[in-house]
Amino acid sequence: QVRLVESGGGLVQAGGSLRLSCAASGRTFSIYAVGWFRQAPGKEREFVSALSRSGSSTNYADSVKGRFTISRDNAKNMVYLQMNSLKPEDTAVYYCAAERWGSVDADNINEYHNWGQGTQVTVSS
């Protein structure tokens, strides 16, 4: 298992940028595939992006493709989500997730068993 803590959320105007960070504990972080999910009030938690164990393969939801970039630094046990050209519809609590021996193709919440507590992102119009 691994402990995950998100940070970097906040208030931003439409068209602006934010960089979310996820700090992971543990000695074997490199064997975990990682992902970002988000949940807006009254809606189901939805997939945003995923990254392979090595960081060489990425997967994005169509709604964020071309605007968001996921990356990781296994030496620092960190995962990042760079968010550009933000829209009001991006407003949500963003969660970092990880799965031991997971796949970059994992885009369902049931495929992850390690979760952070979330960080709020609010985009004003």
N, C-alpha and C positions, 0 to 999 in steps of 0.2 A: 504494500500500500504506500501511498504518497500523500503528503499534505500540500494543499494548494491555496495560495492567498493572492487575490487579485488587487490591483491598484491602478490609478490613472484616470478613473472616470471623473465626470464633472459636467459643467454647463458650457455649451458652445453654440455659436450661431450657425445657421444653415450655411453650408459651404466651407466650414472650418474643419479642423483636424484634431484628433486626439490619438494618443498612443497608450494602449492598455498593456499592463505587465502582469504576469503570473509567476510568482516565485514558488518553486517546488522544493520539498525536502526529500531526503533519501539518497542512498548510495547508487541506486540503479535507475536513475531518471532516464537514461538513454534508451532503455528498453520499452518505454511508454510512448505510444502514439498519443497526440494531444489534439484538443479541439476547443473551439469557442462556440458557445450557444448564447442566445438572448431570449428574454421574456418580457413582453410589454404587459401592462395591466390588463387583466381580463382575457389574456391570450395564452396559448400553449407555448412552452419553451421550444424554440426553433433553432435549427442548425445554422451556423454562420460560416465556419471554416474548420478544416482539420489539416494536420501535418504529420508526416511519417516520422518514425523513430530517428532517422538520420537527418531529417529536415530537407531531404531531397525531393519529396513529392508533396504537392498541395492539393486541396480540395476546397472549393468555395460554393456557397449558395449563389444562385443566379442574381439575387437581389443586391449582393455586395461585390460581385465580380468586377474587377477593374478599379474598384475604389478602396478595398481593404487588402492588406497584406499580412499573412501570418508568418512568423519566424520563430526560431528557437536557438538557444545557446546552451548546449548540453554541459559545457565546462562550467557554466554559472548556474545551472539548474533554473533557467528562465525561459518563458514563452512570451511572445509579444503579439499584439494585434495593432497594426498601424491603420488608422481609419481616416481617410481623406474624403473630401467632397460630401460631408455629412448632410443628411436630410432629416427633417422632423420625424419621418417614419423609422429612423434608426434609434429613436428614443426607447430605451429598455434597460433592464438590469442584465449585464453581461457576465457570463459564467465561464470559467476555465475548467476543462475536464481532461482526464487522462485515463488510459487503459493499458495495462501491462500486456505486451505482445499484441497490441491493437493494430488496426489497419487504417490507412489514410482514407479508405472508402467508408469508414464508420461515420454515418451522419444521423443516427438515431440516438436519443438519450439513453435508451436501454442498452446500448453498446458500450457505455462508459460507467465505471463504478467508483471513480474518484472525482470529487467536485469541490470547487472553491465556494465561498460564501457570496460572491457576486460583487460587482461594482456598478453604480448607477451612471448611465450616460443620458443626458438630456440635451436635445437639439432644438433650439428655438427657431421659429420661422420669421 
